[in-house]
Amino acid sequence: MMQLFDIIGSAGLWAAILRIATPLIFGTLGALLCERAGVLNLGIEGIMTFGAMIGWLSVYHGADLWTGLLIAGIAGGVFGLLHASLTVTLGLSQHVSGLGVTLFASSFSYYLFRLIVPLANTPPTIVPFQPIAIPGLSTLPFLGPAFFTQTAPTYLAIVIALLMAYIIFRTPVGLAIRMTGENPHAAEAQGVNPMKVRYGAVIAGSALMGMGGAFLTLSAFNSFFPTMVQGRGWICIALVVFSSWRPGRALFGALLFAFFDAFQLRLQTALSGLVPYQLFLMTPYILSIAALAVMARRARVPKALMQPYRRGER
């Protein structure tokens, strides 16, 4: 029992929670923005993989880290444009289109990586983002090393979450997005173009997904390997439901999953040999499913989610 309290009271645990949560925050906010406008984007896993690859590749070939993050966002937006073209303009199945984007983006990432980077026993590396100690806050006992010595993309993810909450619920743009996700025909009657809103939401949301993937190679690690996203995209889709399509709750959900993940890693070390490690690996997913089952019962799904919009139809 004392070991559990020692783990929970460790500043290193809470610092790790923020690091683990960062790509989930980017991805969940991106998926949430798409779904608020009525478009399910199952291309997130592939978009994050491509963002991780292209962001790392840009820096490896001479770009600075912020440029690499920007390029990953642009690449994500391009895949978002592809998904929007198929689902918004052509009205194709959002499930099929999203899975197609995931398969294409993931495969293209590996192909491009092997085409440009020669085979080697160890993958080449870059110098990633370094932790930033916020003056006056990083020296606080416990709180400083836990929360105020993170890399810049982590701070950016939290700011984006707060900014998105404000935009969606406090601005005309957010109202247009919510109206389009609830009833695009009513939105059109109020002078809103639902197709433009959906295009914009999917492109911007996919850009956030690409940046979430880039965090893995530009901050969490310093290299790229094809399986590094490891299902984080699907976790983000679940976290959107957990959050009831609210950015603040999405931030909390990402931190909660990250807590389960960081805690089980340390618990493995503390109880090494006493419990099969596979049980620890299952723990964050089991607890997340349980939390999702509780929250999903009260979740209010955007009414027009996954419904194609055609002007003039009712």
N, C-alpha and C positions, 0 to 999 in steps of 0.2 A: 504493500500500500504506500509506503514511504517513497518507493521508486516512482510511483505514478505522480505523486505530488511534486517530486523533484523535477520530473519531466515537464509537467504543466507549468511549474514556476520558473522554467528556464527561459531566459531571454532568447537563446538560440532557437528554441521551438517557435516562438512567435515571429522571429525574423524569417524563418523558413516558411511559415504560413503565408506571409506576404509574397515571398518569391514564388511559391507554388501556385498561389491564387492569381498572379498577374496575367498569365496567358488565358486563364479561365475568365477573368474579368473582361479582357478584350473580346474574346470569342462570344461570351454570353451577351454582352452589350450589342455586338454585331448581329447576332441571331434575333435578339429582342427587337431591335430596330426594324429588321426585315418583317418579323411577324406582326408587329404593331401596325404595319402598313398592309397586312393581309397576305404576305408571301412567306411560305416555309422554305428555308434555305438549308437543305441537307448537304449542300456542297461544302459545308464548313470544315470537315476533316481534311479534304483535299486542298482547300484554300489555305488552311493553316500550314499544311505540309509545304505547299509551294512558297508561301510567305517565308517560312523558315529557310528554305533553300535559296531563294533569290535574294533575300536580305543578306544572308551569309556570303553568298557568291559575290555580291556587289562589294562588300567590305574586303573580301579576300583579293579582289582585283583592284583595290585602291580607293574605293569610296570611304568616306567617314561613316561612323556608326549611325548618326542621325539620317544621313542620306540612305543608308541601307534600310533603316526602318521605314523611311518614306517610300522607297522603291517597293518594299514588301506591301505597303498599303495600296500603292497604285496597282500592283499586280493583282491584289485581292479585288480591287474595284473592277478590273478588267474581267475577271471571272464572274463577278457580280453582274456586270453588263451582259455577259453571255447567258447567265441564268435568267435575268430579267427579260431578255429578248425571247427566250423560249417560253417563259411562263406568263409574262405580262402581255407581250405583243401577240404571240401565237396561241396563248391559252393552253399550253400543254400541261401535263401532270407535273405538279411541283415536286412530288416524291421522285418520279423517274428522272426529271431534269436534275434535281439536286444530287441524286446518287450518281448520275452520269458525270456531273461536274467533279464530284469527289474522285471517281475512278480516273477521269482524264487528268485532273490536276496532280494527283498522287503519282501516276505513271509518268507524266511529263516531267515532274520534278526529278525522279530518279534518272530518267533518260538524259535530261539536260545536265544533271550533275555528273554523270559518267562521261558524257560527251566532252565537257569542258575540263573536268578535273581528272587527271590520270589515276589509274588504279595504284593503290599504295597499301602497304601493310597497316599503316596508321593514317587516318584521314588528316588532311592539313588543318591548321588551326588559325584563328585570328585573336587579336586582343579585344575582349568584350567590354561592355560597359562596366565601369568600376563603381562600387558603392559611394554614395555621396553623403557625407556627414553634415546634417543641417546645423548650422551654427546656433548655439544656445539650447538646442533640443537634443542633439546627439550625446551630450554629456549627462543627461538626466539619468538617475539610477533606474535600471531595468528598462524604462521606456525608451531611452536613447538607443542602446544597441538593438532593441527589439523592433522599433518602428521608424527610426530616423536615421538609419544608415543603409538605406536601400539604393538600388540603381535608379537612374532617372526614369526609365520606362514604367517602373512600378508607381512612382508618384504620378506620372502622366495617366496611367490607367485609372487611378482613384479620382483624379480631376475630371477625366472624361465621364466617369460614372455620375458624379455630382452634376456636371454640366448637362448630361443627357436627361437626368431627372428634371432639371429646370426647364429644358427646352420642350420636353414632351408634355409637361403639365402646366407650363406657365407662359407659353408663347403661341402665336398664331400658327407657326410652322408645326409645332407639336400637335395642335388641335387638328390641323389638316391631316397629319399622319394618323391620328387616332380615328378620325372620321372615316378615312379611307379604309382602315382595317375593320371598322364596324359596319359601315354602309356606304360603299363607294358611290352609289347612285344619289344618295342624299348629299354627299360631299360635292358631287358634280352640280347638283341643284343650287348649291351655295357658291358656285363659281370656282371650285377646286378641280383641277385636272387629276383624277385618280391615277392615270397611267404615269404621268410625270412624277407624282408623289411616290408611287411604287418603285419606279426606276431609281429615283434618288435615294430612297431608303435602302434598297437592295445593294446599290453600288456603295453607299457609305457604310452599310453594315458589313459588307464583304471586305471593305478596306480595313475595318477594325479587326476582322478575322485574320487577315494577312499579317497585320501588325502583331497580333497575338502569337502567331507562329514564329515571326521573326524574333520575338523576345527569347525564345528557346535557344536560338543560335547566337544571338547578339548579346545576351545578358546572362541567362541561366547556364549556358554551355559556351563553348568557343569553336564548335565544329558542327557539321551536319551529317546525319545519317537518316536514311529513308523512313525508319519506323519511329522517329523520335516523338511525334505527336501522341502516339500511343492512346488513341481513343479520346483525347481531350475534347475533340469536336463534338462527339456524341454526349459527353458529360455536359457540355455547354447547352445543347438542345434540351436536356433534362432540367438544367438549372433555370432555363427560361420559364418552364412550367412551374417549377418550385417557387419562382419569384412572382408568379401571377402577372408577368409582363410588366414589372415595375423595376426600374434601374436600381433603386436603393436596395430592394430585396435581392436583386441579382448580385450586387456587390456582397451582401451578407451570405448568400448561398455559395458563392465562389470561395469566400473565406472559410465557410463551414466545411466544405469538401476538402479544402487545403489543410484545415486543422486535422481532420481524420487521417489524411495521407501523411502529414508530417509526424503525427502522433504515433502511427503504426510503425514508421521507420525507426523511431527511437525505442519503441516498445520491443521491436525485434532484437535490438542490441541488448536491452535490459534483461530480456527473458530468453536469450540465445540458448538454443538446445532444449528448452523446456516445452516449447510449443512449435509445431511445424510452421515454417515461415510462410507457406502458402495461405495459412489462415490469416496472418497479418495482412497479406496483400489483398485478400478479399474484404477486409474490414471496412475501408472507406466506401466501397461500392455498396456493400450491404446496408450500412448506415445511411448512405445517400438515398438508396431505394426506399428505405423506411421513412425517411424525412419527406421524400417526394410523394409517397403514398398518402401521407397525412396532409400535406399542403395542397396536393392536386385536387382533393375533394372540394376545396373552397375556391379553386382557381376559376377565374372568369375569362374564357377564351375569346379573343376578338372574333366577332360573329362572321366576318368575311374572310377569315383565315383559310387559305387554300381554295378559295372560290375565285375562278377567273372572272375578270371584269370585261364586259363588252358594252361599249357605249350604245345606249338606246334600248338595251334589254332590261327586263325586270324579273 
